[in-house]
Amino acid sequence: MSRIYYGYWIVVAGFFTQFVAVGMANYVVGAFLIPMTEEFAWTRADFTASRSIGQLVFAVTGFLIGARIDKHGGRPFIIAGSLVLALSMFGLAKINNLEQWLFVNGLLLTAGSAMIGNLSVNVTLGKWFVEKRGKAVALAGMGISLAGIILPPVATMLVDSFGWRQSWQILGLISLLMTLPAALLVRRRPEDYSLHPDGHNSEDVAAGKGAAAQRDYNNSMTRAAAMRTFSFYFLVLAFGLFQISITVMLTQTIPLMTDAGYSRLVASSMISLASIPAFLSKPFWGIMIDRYDARKLAGLGAAVTGISIIVIVWSIGQQLDFWVYGGFLLMGIGWGGLLPLQEVIWASVFGRRYLGSVRSTAMPFTFGMSALGPILVASYYDFAGNYDLSLLVIAACNLASALMLVFLKPDRSD
C-alpha cells in the first residue's frame, strides 16, 4: 500500500491555520463593533481603522518573512504567530482606549495572523504541489470559508452572552489550541525529504511525469526579476481591487444590516451565508484551475463578486429578503475562488523557487490598496449616514479587476 504523500498533511495544517488566521483577524471583528463603539463612544471609522492598519501590518509582516519562508520554511513563523495572536487576543480583553485598540488589534493581532496565515501556508503548498496546486490551495483555503460559516454567529453569541472582553479571551484560547499542533506538520519543501512535488516518485520523474514541476522550478523569477515585469504590477492592482470587497464586507456587514432593521444574529449570519458557497465551491474552483486558464477564471470570480454587491445594496434598500440572501450567496461563490486563483496565478507566472520573496514583495502594494477600503467606507457612513454609494464603488472595483484579469498577458510562458 502506498503511503500518503506528505504534502497532503500540509494541506490539513493549512486548513486549520487559515481558519484561525483569517477568522480571528477578520470574521469575528464585526461582532465586536457595536458593543465596543457604544462603550467607548468611538465612531465606526475609529473602530474600523484597526483593520485598515492591519492590512498594512499584514503586508509589512509578509514582506519581512517572505524570503525567510523560502529559506527556513513556514513552521517557525506559524509557531511564533500562534503565540503572538493568542496573547494579543487576551490583551484585547484589557484595553480601555482607542490607542490601545489600534495597537493591539491593528498591529499585534495582525502580525500574529500574518505569520500563521496565507503566506506561510500557500508559499509552502506552492513548493509541494505544481500539477495539483489548484486543488491543494483550494482545499487548504476551505478553512477560511469554514471560519466564515462558524465564527461570525459564534462570536456574536459569545459577545451577547459573556460580554466582549471575555469573548476575546475565549477566542484567543481556541486560536492557540488549533494552531500550535498544526504548525508541527509543516515542512519547507519536498526535496528536503527526498520527495518530489505532487507525490511523484523517482520512477515517475524518470518517466517524465515531473516535467511540469521541473519547468516551473527552472523558470522561477527572483524578486528583482519579477519586479521588472509588467505582470507583477498588473497582478498587484487587479488583486488589490478584488480584495477590497472582502475587507469591507467583513467589517461592515453587521452594521449595514442592523441599520436596515435586521437583528444582530441575522446580520452576523449573512457572512456565514456567504461563506457556505465559498466553502463548497472551493474544491470546484481548484479542479477548474488545474484544467483551465486561471486568469480567466479569476476574472469570472471578480465579476461575480462585483455583481453580488450591487444586488446586496439594492435588495437591502428595497427590504427584499430573498434577494438579500441571494446576493450574499452569490458573493460567497466569487470569494471562494479568490484565494486559490490568486495563489496559483502568482506561482504559475513567477515559479515556485523564490515564491515567498515574490509574493511578499507584492503584499505591501496589494494590501495597501485593500486597507483603504474599510476606513473610506466607514468614513463615508459617518459623513452620509448610509453605505450605499461607497459599496457601489467597491462593486465597480471588482468589475474593473475582472476586466484586468481576463486580459492579463504574462511576461513568460507558464
Contacts in CASP RR format, 6 or more apart in sequence:
PFRMAT RR
TARGET T0000
AUTHOR 0000-0000-0000
METHOD contacts of the structure
MODEL  1
MSRIYYGYWIVVAGFFTQFVAVGMANYVVGAFLIPMTEEFAWTRADFTAS
RSIGQLVFAVTGFLIGARIDKHGGRPFIIAGSLVLALSMFGLAKINNLEQ
WLFVNGLLLTAGSAMIGNLSVNVTLGKWFVEKRGKAVALAGMGISLAGII
LPPVATMLVDSFGWRQSWQILGLISLLMTLPAALLVRRRPEDYSLHPDGH
NSEDVAAGKGAAAQRDYNNSMTRAAAMRTFSFYFLVLAFGLFQISITVML
TQTIPLMTDAGYSRLVASSMISLASIPAFLSKPFWGIMIDRYDARKLAGL
GAAVTGISIIVIVWSIGQQLDFWVYGGFLLMGIGWGGLLPLQEVIWASVF
GRRYLGSVRSTAMPFTFGMSALGPILVASYYDFAGNYDLSLLVIAACNLA
SALMLVFLKPDRSD
5 195 0 8 1.000
5 198 0 8 1.000
5 199 0 8 1.000
6 128 0 8 1.000
6 187 0 8 1.000
6 190 0 8 1.000
6 193 0 8 1.000
6 195 0 8 1.000
7 125 0 8 1.000
7 128 0 8 1.000
7 129 0 8 1.000
7 136 0 8 1.000
7 187 0 8 1.000
7 190 0 8 1.000
7 199 0 8 1.000
8 136 0 8 1.000
9 185 0 8 1.000
10 121 0 8 1.000
10 124 0 8 1.000
10 125 0 8 1.000
10 128 0 8 1.000
10 140 0 8 1.000
10 185 0 8 1.000
10 186 0 8 1.000
10 187 0 8 1.000
11 125 0 8 1.000
11 136 0 8 1.000
11 139 0 8 1.000
11 140 0 8 1.000
12 140 0 8 1.000
12 182 0 8 1.000
12 185 0 8 1.000
13 121 0 8 1.000
13 182 0 8 1.000
13 183 0 8 1.000
13 185 0 8 1.000
13 186 0 8 1.000
14 117 0 8 1.000
14 121 0 8 1.000
14 125 0 8 1.000
14 140 0 8 1.000
14 141 0 8 1.000
14 143 0 8 1.000
14 182 0 8 1.000
14 186 0 8 1.000
15 139 0 8 1.000
15 140 0 8 1.000
15 141 0 8 1.000
15 142 0 8 1.000
15 143 0 8 1.000
15 146 0 8 1.000
16 143 0 8 1.000
16 178 0 8 1.000
16 179 0 8 1.000
16 181 0 8 1.000
16 182 0 8 1.000
17 78 0 8 1.000
17 82 0 8 1.000
17 116 0 8 1.000
17 117 0 8 1.000
17 120 0 8 1.000
17 121 0 8 1.000
17 178 0 8 1.000
17 179 0 8 1.000
17 182 0 8 1.000
17 183 0 8 1.000
18 116 0 8 1.000
18 117 0 8 1.000
18 118 0 8 1.000
18 121 0 8 1.000
18 140 0 8 1.000
18 141 0 8 1.000
18 143 0 8 1.000
18 144 0 8 1.000
18 147 0 8 1.000
19 143 0 8 1.000
19 144 0 8 1.000
19 146 0 8 1.000
19 147 0 8 1.000
19 178 0 8 1.000
20 82 0 8 1.000
20 85 0 8 1.000
20 113 0 8 1.000
20 116 0 8 1.000
20 147 0 8 1.000
20 174 0 8 1.000
20 175 0 8 1.000
20 178 0 8 1.000
20 179 0 8 1.000
21 85 0 8 1.000
21 112 0 8 1.000
21 113 0 8 1.000
21 114 0 8 1.000
21 116 0 8 1.000
21 117 0 8 1.000
21 118 0 8 1.000
21 179 0 8 1.000
22 113 0 8 1.000
22 117 0 8 1.000
22 118 0 8 1.000
22 144 0 8 1.000
22 147 0 8 1.000
23 144 0 8 1.000
23 147 0 8 1.000
23 148 0 8 1.000
23 151 0 8 1.000
24 85 0 8 1.000
24 89 0 8 1.000
24 109 0 8 1.000
24 113 0 8 1.000
24 151 0 8 1.000
24 171 0 8 1.000
24 172 0 8 1.000
24 175 0 8 1.000
25 51 0 8 1.000
25 54 0 8 1.000
25 58 0 8 1.000
25 109 0 8 1.000
25 110 0 8 1.000
25 113 0 8 1.000
26 51 0 8 1.000
26 246 0 8 1.000
26 247 0 8 1.000
26 250 0 8 1.000
26 251 0 8 1.000
27 147 0 8 1.000
27 148 0 8 1.000
27 151 0 8 1.000
27 152 0 8 1.000
27 155 0 8 1.000
27 250 0 8 1.000
27 271 0 8 1.000
27 275 0 8 1.000
28 151 0 8 1.000
28 152 0 8 1.000
28 155 0 8 1.000
28 171 0 8 1.000
29 50 0 8 1.000
29 51 0 8 1.000
29 105 0 8 1.000
29 250 0 8 1.000
29 251 0 8 1.000
30 152 0 8 1.000
30 155 0 8 1.000
30 250 0 8 1.000
30 251 0 8 1.000
30 253 0 8 1.000
30 254 0 8 1.000
30 255 0 8 1.000
30 268 0 8 1.000
31 152 0 8 1.000
31 155 0 8 1.000
31 156 0 8 1.000
31 158 0 8 1.000
31 159 0 8 1.000
31 167 0 8 1.000
31 254 0 8 1.000
31 264 0 8 1.000
31 268 0 8 1.000
32 155 0 8 1.000
32 159 0 8 1.000
32 164 0 8 1.000
32 167 0 8 1.000
32 168 0 8 1.000
33 44 0 8 1.000
33 47 0 8 1.000
33 48 0 8 1.000
33 251 0 8 1.000
33 254 0 8 1.000
33 255 0 8 1.000
34 254 0 8 1.000
34 255 0 8 1.000
34 258 0 8 1.000
34 264 0 8 1.000
35 159 0 8 1.000
35 163 0 8 1.000
35 164 0 8 1.000
36 42 0 8 1.000
36 47 0 8 1.000
36 101 0 8 1.000
36 164 0 8 1.000
37 43 0 8 1.000
37 44 0 8 1.000
37 46 0 8 1.000
37 47 0 8 1.000
39 164 0 8 1.000
40 97 0 8 1.000
40 98 0 8 1.000
40 101 0 8 1.000
42 98 0 8 1.000
43 378 0 8 1.000
43 382 0 8 1.000
44 255 0 8 1.000
44 378 0 8 1.000
44 381 0 8 1.000
44 382 0 8 1.000
45 375 0 8 1.000
45 378 0 8 1.000
45 379 0 8 1.000
45 381 0 8 1.000
45 382 0 8 1.000
46 98 0 8 1.000
47 101 0 8 1.000
47 378 0 8 1.000
48 251 0 8 1.000
48 252 0 8 1.000
48 374 0 8 1.000
48 375 0 8 1.000
48 377 0 8 1.000
48 378 0 8 1.000
49 102 0 8 1.000
49 375 0 8 1.000
49 378 0 8 1.000
50 101 0 8 1.000
50 102 0 8 1.000
50 105 0 8 1.000
50 106 0 8 1.000
51 105 0 8 1.000
51 106 0 8 1.000
51 247 0 8 1.000
51 250 0 8 1.000
51 251 0 8 1.000
51 371 0 8 1.000
51 374 0 8 1.000
52 371 0 8 1.000
52 372 0 8 1.000
52 373 0 8 1.000
52 374 0 8 1.000
52 375 0 8 1.000
53 102 0 8 1.000
53 106 0 8 1.000
53 107 0 8 1.000
53 110 0 8 1.000
53 371 0 8 1.000
54 105 0 8 1.000
54 106 0 8 1.000
54 107 0 8 1.000
54 110 0 8 1.000
54 371 0 8 1.000
55 110 0 8 1.000
55 247 0 8 1.000
55 367 0 8 1.000
55 368 0 8 1.000
55 370 0 8 1.000
55 371 0 8 1.000
55 374 0 8 1.000
56 364 0 8 1.000
56 367 0 8 1.000
56 368 0 8 1.000
56 371 0 8 1.000
57 106 0 8 1.000
57 107 0 8 1.000
57 110 0 8 1.000
57 111 0 8 1.000
57 114 0 8 1.000
58 110 0 8 1.000
58 111 0 8 1.000
58 113 0 8 1.000
58 114 0 8 1.000
58 363 0 8 1.000
58 367 0 8 1.000
59 363 0 8 1.000
59 364 0 8 1.000
59 365 0 8 1.000
59 366 0 8 1.000
59 367 0 8 1.000
59 368 0 8 1.000
59 371 0 8 1.000
60 364 0 8 1.000
61 110 0 8 1.000
61 111 0 8 1.000
61 112 0 8 1.000
61 114 0 8 1.000
61 115 0 8 1.000
62 114 0 8 1.000
62 119 0 8 1.000
62 360 0 8 1.000
62 363 0 8 1.000
63 360 0 8 1.000
63 361 0 8 1.000
63 363 0 8 1.000
63 364 0 8 1.000
64 360 0 8 1.000
65 77 0 8 1.000
65 114 0 8 1.000
65 115 0 8 1.000
65 119 0 8 1.000
65 120 0 8 1.000
65 360 0 8 1.000
66 119 0 8 1.000
66 123 0 8 1.000
66 356 0 8 1.000
66 357 0 8 1.000
66 359 0 8 1.000
66 360 0 8 1.000
67 223 0 8 1.000
67 354 0 8 1.000
67 356 0 8 1.000
67 357 0 8 1.000
67 360 0 8 1.000
68 77 0 8 1.000
69 77 0 8 1.000
69 119 0 8 1.000
69 120 0 8 1.000
69 123 0 8 1.000
69 124 0 8 1.000
69 356 0 8 1.000
69 360 0 8 1.000
70 123 0 8 1.000
70 353 0 8 1.000
70 354 0 8 1.000
70 355 0 8 1.000
70 356 0 8 1.000
70 357 0 8 1.000
72 188 0 8 1.000
73 120 0 8 1.000
73 124 0 8 1.000
73 186 0 8 1.000
73 187 0 8 1.000
73 188 0 8 1.000
73 189 0 8 1.000
74 120 0 8 1.000
74 121 0 8 1.000
74 123 0 8 1.000
74 124 0 8 1.000
74 186 0 8 1.000
74 188 0 8 1.000
75 183 0 8 1.000
75 184 0 8 1.000
75 186 0 8 1.000
75 187 0 8 1.000
75 188 0 8 1.000
77 115 0 8 1.000
77 116 0 8 1.000
77 120 0 8 1.000
78 115 0 8 1.000
78 116 0 8 1.000
78 117 0 8 1.000
78 120 0 8 1.000
78 179 0 8 1.000
78 182 0 8 1.000
78 183 0 8 1.000
78 186 0 8 1.000
79 180 0 8 1.000
79 183 0 8 1.000
80 112 0 8 1.000
80 115 0 8 1.000
81 111 0 8 1.000
81 112 0 8 1.000
81 113 0 8 1.000
81 115 0 8 1.000
81 116 0 8 1.000
81 179 0 8 1.000
82 112 0 8 1.000
82 116 0 8 1.000
82 175 0 8 1.000
82 176 0 8 1.000
82 179 0 8 1.000
82 180 0 8 1.000
82 183 0 8 1.000
83 176 0 8 1.000
84 108 0 8 1.000
84 109 0 8 1.000
84 111 0 8 1.000
84 112 0 8 1.000
84 115 0 8 1.000
85 109 0 8 1.000
85 112 0 8 1.000
85 113 0 8 1.000
85 116 0 8 1.000
85 172 0 8 1.000
85 175 0 8 1.000
85 176 0 8 1.000
85 179 0 8 1.000
86 172 0 8 1.000
86 173 0 8 1.000
86 175 0 8 1.000
86 176 0 8 1.000
87 108 0 8 1.000
88 104 0 8 1.000
88 105 0 8 1.000
88 108 0 8 1.000
88 109 0 8 1.000
88 112 0 8 1.000
89 109 0 8 1.000
89 168 0 8 1.000
89 169 0 8 1.000
89 171 0 8 1.000
89 172 0 8 1.000
89 175 0 8 1.000
90 168 0 8 1.000
90 169 0 8 1.000
90 172 0 8 1.000
91 104 0 8 1.000
91 168 0 8 1.000
92 101 0 8 1.000
92 104 0 8 1.000
92 105 0 8 1.000
92 109 0 8 1.000
92 165 0 8 1.000
92 168 0 8 1.000
93 165 0 8 1.000
93 166 0 8 1.000
93 168 0 8 1.000
93 169 0 8 1.000
94 165 0 8 1.000
95 101 0 8 1.000
95 104 0 8 1.000
116 179 0 8 1.000
118 339 0 8 1.000
118 343 0 8 1.000
119 356 0 8 1.000
119 359 0 8 1.000
119 360 0 8 1.000
119 363 0 8 1.000
120 186 0 8 1.000
121 140 0 8 1.000
121 186 0 8 1.000
122 137 0 8 1.000
122 140 0 8 1.000
122 339 0 8 1.000
122 343 0 8 1.000
122 359 0 8 1.000
123 355 0 8 1.000
123 356 0 8 1.000
123 359 0 8 1.000
124 186 0 8 1.000
124 187 0 8 1.000
124 188 0 8 1.000
124 189 0 8 1.000
125 133 0 8 1.000
125 136 0 8 1.000
125 137 0 8 1.000
125 140 0 8 1.000
125 343 0 8 1.000
126 133 0 8 1.000
126 136 0 8 1.000
126 137 0 8 1.000
126 343 0 8 1.000
126 347 0 8 1.000
126 352 0 8 1.000
126 355 0 8 1.000
127 188 0 8 1.000
127 189 0 8 1.000
127 190 0 8 1.000
127 197 0 8 1.000
127 352 0 8 1.000
127 355 0 8 1.000
128 136 0 8 1.000
128 189 0 8 1.000
128 190 0 8 1.000
128 197 0 8 1.000
128 198 0 8 1.000
129 135 0 8 1.000
129 136 0 8 1.000
129 137 0 8 1.000
129 197 0 8 1.000
129 198 0 8 1.000
130 197 0 8 1.000
130 198 0 8 1.000
130 210 0 8 1.000
130 212 0 8 1.000
130 213 0 8 1.000
130 216 0 8 1.000
130 352 0 8 1.000
131 197 0 8 1.000
131 198 0 8 1.000
131 210 0 8 1.000
131 212 0 8 1.000
131 213 0 8 1.000
131 290 0 8 1.000
132 198 0 8 1.000
132 290 0 8 1.000
133 289 0 8 1.000
133 290 0 8 1.000
133 343 0 8 1.000
133 344 0 8 1.000
133 347 0 8 1.000
133 348 0 8 1.000
134 285 0 8 1.000
134 286 0 8 1.000
134 289 0 8 1.000
134 290 0 8 1.000
134 340 0 8 1.000
134 343 0 8 1.000
134 344 0 8 1.000
135 283 0 8 1.000
135 286 0 8 1.000
135 287 0 8 1.000
135 289 0 8 1.000
135 290 0 8 1.000
137 286 0 8 1.000
137 339 0 8 1.000
137 340 0 8 1.000
137 343 0 8 1.000
137 344 0 8 1.000
138 282 0 8 1.000
138 283 0 8 1.000
138 285 0 8 1.000
138 286 0 8 1.000
138 289 0 8 1.000
138 337 0 8 1.000
138 339 0 8 1.000
138 340 0 8 1.000
139 282 0 8 1.000
139 283 0 8 1.000
141 282 0 8 1.000
141 339 0 8 1.000
141 340 0 8 1.000
142 279 0 8 1.000
142 282 0 8 1.000
142 283 0 8 1.000
143 279 0 8 1.000
144 278 0 8 1.000
144 339 0 8 1.000
145 275 0 8 1.000
145 276 0 8 1.000
145 278 0 8 1.000
145 279 0 8 1.000
145 282 0 8 1.000
145 335 0 8 1.000
145 336 0 8 1.000
146 275 0 8 1.000
146 279 0 8 1.000
147 275 0 8 1.000
148 271 0 8 1.000
148 272 0 8 1.000
148 274 0 8 1.000
148 275 0 8 1.000
148 278 0 8 1.000
149 272 0 8 1.000
149 275 0 8 1.000
149 276 0 8 1.000
149 279 0 8 1.000
150 272 0 8 1.000
152 254 0 8 1.000
152 268 0 8 1.000
152 269 0 8 1.000
152 271 0 8 1.000
152 272 0 8 1.000
153 265 0 8 1.000
153 268 0 8 1.000
153 269 0 8 1.000
153 272 0 8 1.000
155 167 0 8 1.000
155 171 0 8 1.000
155 268 0 8 1.000
156 254 0 8 1.000
156 264 0 8 1.000
156 265 0 8 1.000
156 268 0 8 1.000
157 265 0 8 1.000
158 166 0 8 1.000
158 167 0 8 1.000
158 170 0 8 1.000
158 171 0 8 1.000
159 167 0 8 1.000
160 264 0 8 1.000
162 170 0 8 1.000
187 193 0 8 1.000
190 196 0 8 1.000
190 197 0 8 1.000
190 199 0 8 1.000
196 202 0 8 1.000
196 204 0 8 1.000
196 205 0 8 1.000
196 210 0 8 1.000
196 213 0 8 1.000
197 210 0 8 1.000
197 213 0 8 1.000
197 352 0 8 1.000
198 210 0 8 1.000
198 213 0 8 1.000
200 209 0 8 1.000
200 210 0 8 1.000
200 213 0 8 1.000
204 210 0 8 1.000
216 347 0 8 1.000
216 348 0 8 1.000
216 351 0 8 1.000
216 352 0 8 1.000
217 351 0 8 1.000
217 352 0 8 1.000
217 353 0 8 1.000
219 351 0 8 1.000
219 412 0 8 1.000
220 350 0 8 1.000
220 351 0 8 1.000
220 352 0 8 1.000
220 353 0 8 1.000
220 354 0 8 1.000
220 355 0 8 1.000
221 229 0 8 1.000
221 350 0 8 1.000
221 351 0 8 1.000
221 354 0 8 1.000
221 358 0 8 1.000
221 412 0 8 1.000
222 354 0 8 1.000
222 357 0 8 1.000
222 358 0 8 1.000
223 354 0 8 1.000
223 357 0 8 1.000
223 358 0 8 1.000
223 361 0 8 1.000
226 232 0 8 1.000
226 350 0 8 1.000
226 354 0 8 1.000
226 358 0 8 1.000
226 361 0 8 1.000
227 361 0 8 1.000
229 411 0 8 1.000
230 411 0 8 1.000
231 349 0 8 1.000
231 350 0 8 1.000
231 408 0 8 1.000
231 409 0 8 1.000
231 410 0 8 1.000
231 411 0 8 1.000
232 350 0 8 1.000
232 358 0 8 1.000
232 362 0 8 1.000
233 365 0 8 1.000
234 404 0 8 1.000
234 408 0 8 1.000
235 345 0 8 1.000
235 346 0 8 1.000
235 349 0 8 1.000
235 362 0 8 1.000
235 408 0 8 1.000
236 362 0 8 1.000
236 365 0 8 1.000
236 366 0 8 1.000
237 365 0 8 1.000
237 369 0 8 1.000
237 404 0 8 1.000
238 298 0 8 1.000
238 302 0 8 1.000
238 401 0 8 1.000
238 404 0 8 1.000
238 405 0 8 1.000
238 408 0 8 1.000
239 338 0 8 1.000
239 342 0 8 1.000
239 366 0 8 1.000
239 401 0 8 1.000
240 365 0 8 1.000
240 366 0 8 1.000
240 367 0 8 1.000
240 369 0 8 1.000
240 370 0 8 1.000
240 401 0 8 1.000
241 302 0 8 1.000
241 369 0 8 1.000
241 397 0 8 1.000
241 398 0 8 1.000
241 400 0 8 1.000
241 401 0 8 1.000
241 404 0 8 1.000
242 298 0 8 1.000
242 302 0 8 1.000
242 305 0 8 1.000
242 338 0 8 1.000
242 342 0 8 1.000
242 397 0 8 1.000
242 398 0 8 1.000
242 401 0 8 1.000
242 405 0 8 1.000
243 338 0 8 1.000
243 366 0 8 1.000
243 367 0 8 1.000
243 369 0 8 1.000
243 370 0 8 1.000
244 369 0 8 1.000
244 370 0 8 1.000
244 372 0 8 1.000
244 373 0 8 1.000
244 394 0 8 1.000
244 397 0 8 1.000
244 398 0 8 1.000
245 305 0 8 1.000
245 306 0 8 1.000
245 309 0 8 1.000
245 331 0 8 1.000
245 394 0 8 1.000
245 395 0 8 1.000
245 397 0 8 1.000
245 398 0 8 1.000
246 335 0 8 1.000
246 338 0 8 1.000
246 370 0 8 1.000
247 370 0 8 1.000
247 371 0 8 1.000
247 373 0 8 1.000
247 374 0 8 1.000
248 373 0 8 1.000
248 374 0 8 1.000
248 377 0 8 1.000
248 391 0 8 1.000
248 394 0 8 1.000
249 271 0 8 1.000
249 274 0 8 1.000
249 309 0 8 1.000
249 331 0 8 1.000
250 271 0 8 1.000
251 374 0 8 1.000
251 378 0 8 1.000
252 374 0 8 1.000
252 377 0 8 1.000
252 378 0 8 1.000
252 381 0 8 1.000
252 387 0 8 1.000
253 267 0 8 1.000
253 268 0 8 1.000
253 270 0 8 1.000
253 271 0 8 1.000
254 264 0 8 1.000
254 267 0 8 1.000
254 268 0 8 1.000
254 270 0 8 1.000
254 271 0 8 1.000
255 267 0 8 1.000
255 381 0 8 1.000
256 267 0 8 1.000
256 316 0 8 1.000
256 387 0 8 1.000
256 391 0 8 1.000
257 266 0 8 1.000
257 267 0 8 1.000
257 270 0 8 1.000
257 316 0 8 1.000
258 264 0 8 1.000
258 267 0 8 1.000
259 386 0 8 1.000
259 387 0 8 1.000
260 316 0 8 1.000
260 317 0 8 1.000
260 319 0 8 1.000
270 324 0 8 1.000
270 325 0 8 1.000
270 328 0 8 1.000
271 328 0 8 1.000
273 325 0 8 1.000
273 328 0 8 1.000
273 329 0 8 1.000
274 328 0 8 1.000
274 329 0 8 1.000
274 331 0 8 1.000
274 332 0 8 1.000
274 335 0 8 1.000
275 332 0 8 1.000
275 335 0 8 1.000
276 329 0 8 1.000
276 332 0 8 1.000
277 329 0 8 1.000
277 330 0 8 1.000
277 332 0 8 1.000
277 333 0 8 1.000
277 336 0 8 1.000
278 332 0 8 1.000
278 333 0 8 1.000
278 334 0 8 1.000
278 335 0 8 1.000
278 336 0 8 1.000
278 337 0 8 1.000
279 336 0 8 1.000
281 332 0 8 1.000
281 333 0 8 1.000
281 334 0 8 1.000
281 336 0 8 1.000
281 337 0 8 1.000
282 336 0 8 1.000
282 337 0 8 1.000
282 339 0 8 1.000
282 340 0 8 1.000
285 297 0 8 1.000
285 336 0 8 1.000
285 337 0 8 1.000
285 340 0 8 1.000
285 341 0 8 1.000
286 340 0 8 1.000
288 297 0 8 1.000
289 297 0 8 1.000
289 340 0 8 1.000
289 341 0 8 1.000
289 344 0 8 1.000
294 341 0 8 1.000
294 344 0 8 1.000
294 345 0 8 1.000
294 348 0 8 1.000
295 345 0 8 1.000
295 405 0 8 1.000
295 406 0 8 1.000
295 408 0 8 1.000
296 405 0 8 1.000
296 406 0 8 1.000
297 337 0 8 1.000
297 341 0 8 1.000
298 337 0 8 1.000
298 338 0 8 1.000
298 341 0 8 1.000
298 342 0 8 1.000
298 345 0 8 1.000
298 405 0 8 1.000
299 401 0 8 1.000
299 402 0 8 1.000
299 403 0 8 1.000
299 405 0 8 1.000
299 406 0 8 1.000
300 402 0 8 1.000
301 333 0 8 1.000
301 334 0 8 1.000
301 337 0 8 1.000
301 338 0 8 1.000
301 341 0 8 1.000
301 402 0 8 1.000
302 334 0 8 1.000
302 338 0 8 1.000
302 398 0 8 1.000
302 399 0 8 1.000
302 401 0 8 1.000
302 402 0 8 1.000
302 405 0 8 1.000
303 398 0 8 1.000
303 399 0 8 1.000
303 402 0 8 1.000
304 330 0 8 1.000
304 331 0 8 1.000
304 333 0 8 1.000
304 334 0 8 1.000
305 331 0 8 1.000
305 332 0 8 1.000
305 334 0 8 1.000
305 335 0 8 1.000
305 338 0 8 1.000
305 398 0 8 1.000
306 331 0 8 1.000
306 394 0 8 1.000
306 395 0 8 1.000
306 396 0 8 1.000
306 398 0 8 1.000
306 399 0 8 1.000
306 402 0 8 1.000
307 330 0 8 1.000
307 395 0 8 1.000
307 399 0 8 1.000
308 327 0 8 1.000
308 328 0 8 1.000
308 330 0 8 1.000
308 331 0 8 1.000
308 332 0 8 1.000
308 333 0 8 1.000
308 334 0 8 1.000
309 331 0 8 1.000
309 391 0 8 1.000
309 392 0 8 1.000
309 394 0 8 1.000
309 395 0 8 1.000
309 398 0 8 1.000
310 392 0 8 1.000
310 395 0 8 1.000
311 323 0 8 1.000
311 326 0 8 1.000
311 327 0 8 1.000
311 330 0 8 1.000
312 324 0 8 1.000
312 327 0 8 1.000
312 328 0 8 1.000
312 331 0 8 1.000
312 391 0 8 1.000
313 387 0 8 1.000
313 388 0 8 1.000
313 391 0 8 1.000
313 392 0 8 1.000
313 395 0 8 1.000
314 323 0 8 1.000
315 321 0 8 1.000
315 322 0 8 1.000
315 323 0 8 1.000
315 324 0 8 1.000
315 326 0 8 1.000
315 327 0 8 1.000
316 324 0 8 1.000
317 388 0 8 1.000
346 355 0 8 1.000
346 358 0 8 1.000
346 359 0 8 1.000
346 362 0 8 1.000
347 355 0 8 1.000
348 414 0 8 1.000
349 410 0 8 1.000
349 411 0 8 1.000
349 412 0 8 1.000
349 414 0 8 1.000
350 358 0 8 1.000
351 358 0 8 1.000
373 394 0 8 1.000
376 390 0 8 1.000
377 387 0 8 1.000
377 390 0 8 1.000
377 391 0 8 1.000
377 394 0 8 1.000
380 387 0 8 1.000
380 389 0 8 1.000
380 390 0 8 1.000
381 387 0 8 1.000
381 390 0 8 1.000
END
